[in-house]
Amino acid sequence: MTDEQRYLFDLYGFLHLENAITPKDLEAASEAADRYIDSSPEELPPHFGQSENLKGFAHGFAFDRALERLTFLPPIWPIVLELTNGKPLLASGTMMMDAPDGHTGASPLHCARDDFGFESVRYEVRNGRIYCDDVVVFPYLDDVRPGDGGLLVLPGSHKSQFDRPRHLFKDGLIEDNLPLGVLNITPTAGDVVIISEALTHGVLPWRPANRRRRVLTLRYRPQHRGISHIPDEVKERLAPETRELT
């Protein structure tokens, strides 16, 4: 993790890494993602499938080696190692898709503290290093342009010592104009966004009528934080080095 990355992650609670996926790997991952999305339930292995809200695709990182490789991207791996104190665990890896057919909507602002209590997540700086108990990595397979929608963050909120008043920021459900202080991140295909789960974040509705947003949601934790949520049958599909990470 570079000094610049360390400073920006500590300041904002997230990093936006441009061109973190090579064009070759991006093309392969995009093709694999489409095969998963286009597969019928009968064609999918056990534990794979679309969520009830039609937005999530379970264990998307494990569907194909091209998607699995995104868990070890060279630009992100030193960051994951530092934040997890050199002992990372891959807890889950869902693929998400926002589509023009209406299977998308706003997700309210939230963070680990909101969902599970103040004691549920650690964010700490000690001896010049950052320690973070819950890290989320988003490799993007499609362009997101200003005005499209997508990921929202409240920069700096990962270090707030006060609970967020629920009436702020449109009661936490933002569907159009951004309140002051809230940022909509607009990555290009091949970019990666890394956030702390302590960071307040949400999602705007997806607006384009002819484009999708496909993104993996890779959740990393230090090993002492518990077990992976990946079923054994899914783990058996993985390369040995990825299986060790789960």
Secondary structure, 3 states (H helix, E strand, C coil): CCHHHHHHHHHHCEEEECCCCCHHHHHHHHHHHHHHHHCCHHHCCCCCCECCCCCEECCHHHCCHHHHHHHHCCCCHHHHHHHCCCCEEEEEEEEEEECCCCCCCCEEEECHHHHHCHHHCCEEEECCEEEECCEEEEEECCCCCCCCCEEEECCCHHHCCCCCCCCHHHHCCCCCCCCCCCEECCCCCCCEEEEECCCCEEEECCCCCCCCEEEEEEEEEEHHHCCCCCCHHHHCCCCHHHHHHC
